Amino acid sequence: MSTLTIRLPDDKHERLRQLAQHRQISVNKLMEELASISIAEFDAETRFRAMAAIGSVEKGLTLLDRLDADDRNKK
């Protein structure tokens, strides 16, 4: 496991400490969770862009239309 030192403004550190306390976890665990979320979002975007680069515009638009229709039907 690696150690990472980050510099944050005092007020931001305090807000993160409060958030961790609210979730009943350590600041270290909170930062690990936030890093995992950021990495997952980056990986999803990377996969999406790779698929979009080789995909069909028509199929993509058709899929988006279906998703929009599904959303409207749920409301």
C-alpha positions as YAML, in Angstrom:
chain: A
units: angstrom
residues:
- id: 1
  name: MET
  ca: [0.00, 0.00, 0.00]
- id: 2
  name: SER
  ca: [1.22, 3.49, -0.83]
- id: 3
  name: THR
  ca: [1.15, 6.66, 1.20]
- id: 4
  name: LEU
  ca: [0.07, 9.89, -0.44]
- id: 5
  name: THR
  ca: [0.43, 13.35, 1.05]
- id: 6
  name: ILE
  ca: [-1.94, 16.01, -0.25]
- id: 7
  name: ARG
  ca: [-2.19, 19.67, 0.57]
- id: 8
  name: LEU
  ca: [-5.65, 21.11, 1.10]
- id: 9
  name: PRO
  ca: [-6.91, 24.41, 2.41]
- id: 10
  name: ASP
  ca: [-7.83, 24.10, 6.08]
- id: 11
  name: ASP
  ca: [-11.52, 24.69, 5.42]
- id: 12
  name: LYS
  ca: [-11.69, 21.91, 2.83]
- id: 13
  name: HIS
  ca: [-9.88, 19.53, 5.16]
- id: 14
  name: GLU
  ca: [-12.36, 20.34, 7.90]
- id: 15
  name: ARG
  ca: [-15.31, 19.71, 5.58]
- id: 16
  name: LEU
  ca: [-13.85, 16.34, 4.57]
- id: 17
  name: ARG
  ca: [-13.27, 15.48, 8.23]
- id: 18
  name: GLN
  ca: [-16.89, 16.34, 9.01]
- id: 19
  name: LEU
  ca: [-18.13, 14.27, 6.07]
- id: 20
  name: ALA
  ca: [-16.06, 11.30, 7.20]
- id: 21
  name: GLN
  ca: [-17.36, 11.69, 10.74]
- id: 22
  name: HIS
  ca: [-20.94, 11.87, 9.45]
- id: 23
  name: ARG
  ca: [-20.39, 8.63, 7.52]
- id: 24
  name: GLN
  ca: [-18.68, 7.13, 10.56]
- id: 25
  name: ILE
  ca: [-15.47, 6.36, 8.67]
- id: 26
  name: SER
  ca: [-11.94, 7.72, 8.75]
- id: 27
  name: VAL
  ca: [-10.78, 10.51, 6.47]
- id: 28
  name: ASN
  ca: [-8.41, 7.94, 4.95]
- id: 29
  name: LYS
  ca: [-11.33, 5.61, 4.10]
- id: 30
  name: LEU
  ca: [-13.33, 8.55, 2.74]
- id: 31
  name: MET
  ca: [-10.47, 9.53, 0.43]
- id: 32
  name: GLU
  ca: [-10.14, 5.92, -0.71]
- id: 33
  name: GLU
  ca: [-13.87, 5.79, -1.52]
- id: 34
  name: LEU
  ca: [-13.76, 9.12, -3.37]
- id: 35
  name: ALA
  ca: [-10.72, 7.94, -5.36]
- id: 36
  name: SER
  ca: [-12.54, 4.71, -6.28]
- id: 37
  name: ILE
  ca: [-15.56, 6.68, -7.52]
- id: 38
  name: SER
  ca: [-13.35, 8.96, -9.62]
- id: 39
  name: ILE
  ca: [-11.48, 6.01, -11.14]
- id: 40
  name: ALA
  ca: [-14.75, 4.20, -11.94]
- id: 41
  name: GLU
  ca: [-16.11, 7.32, -13.66]
- id: 42
  name: PHE
  ca: [-12.89, 7.71, -15.65]
- id: 43
  name: ASP
  ca: [-12.95, 4.03, -16.69]
- id: 44
  name: ALA
  ca: [-16.60, 4.28, -17.76]
- id: 45
  name: GLU
  ca: [-15.89, 7.39, -19.84]
- id: 46
  name: THR
  ca: [-12.86, 5.73, -21.42]
- id: 47
  name: ARG
  ca: [-14.89, 2.64, -22.35]
- id: 48
  name: PHE
  ca: [-17.69, 4.82, -23.71]
- id: 49
  name: ARG
  ca: [-15.30, 6.86, -25.87]
- id: 50
  name: ALA
  ca: [-13.62, 3.69, -27.18]
- id: 51
  name: MET
  ca: [-16.97, 2.15, -28.07]
- id: 52
  name: ALA
  ca: [-18.21, 5.41, -29.61]
- id: 53
  name: ALA
  ca: [-15.12, 5.60, -31.82]
- id: 54
  name: ILE
  ca: [-15.94, 2.26, -33.45]
- id: 55
  name: GLY
  ca: [-19.71, 2.44, -33.15]
- id: 56
  name: SER
  ca: [-22.51, 3.45, -35.45]
- id: 57
  name: VAL
  ca: [-24.00, 6.93, -35.11]
- id: 58
  name: GLU
  ca: [-27.39, 5.63, -36.20]
- id: 59
  name: LYS
  ca: [-27.41, 2.80, -33.63]
- id: 60
  name: GLY
  ca: [-26.29, 5.22, -30.91]
- id: 61
  name: LEU
  ca: [-29.06, 7.70, -31.70]
- id: 62
  name: THR
  ca: [-31.61, 4.88, -31.80]
- id: 63
  name: LEU
  ca: [-30.48, 3.69, -28.38]
- id: 64
  name: LEU
  ca: [-30.69, 7.23, -26.94]
- id: 65
  name: ASP
  ca: [-34.21, 7.59, -28.37]
- id: 66
  name: ARG
  ca: [-35.22, 4.31, -26.68]
- id: 67
  name: LEU
  ca: [-33.75, 5.46, -23.37]
- id: 68
  name: ASP
  ca: [-35.61, 8.78, -23.63]
- id: 69
  name: ALA
  ca: [-38.85, 6.93, -24.37]
- id: 70
  name: ASP
  ca: [-38.28, 4.62, -21.38]
- id: 71
  name: ASP
  ca: [-37.69, 7.66, -19.16]
- id: 72
  name: ARG
  ca: [-40.90, 9.32, -20.33]
- id: 73
  name: ASN
  ca: [-42.88, 6.11, -19.72]
- id: 74
  name: LYS
  ca: [-41.58, 5.88, -16.12]
- id: 75
  name: LYS
  ca: [-42.91, 9.34, -15.22]
...
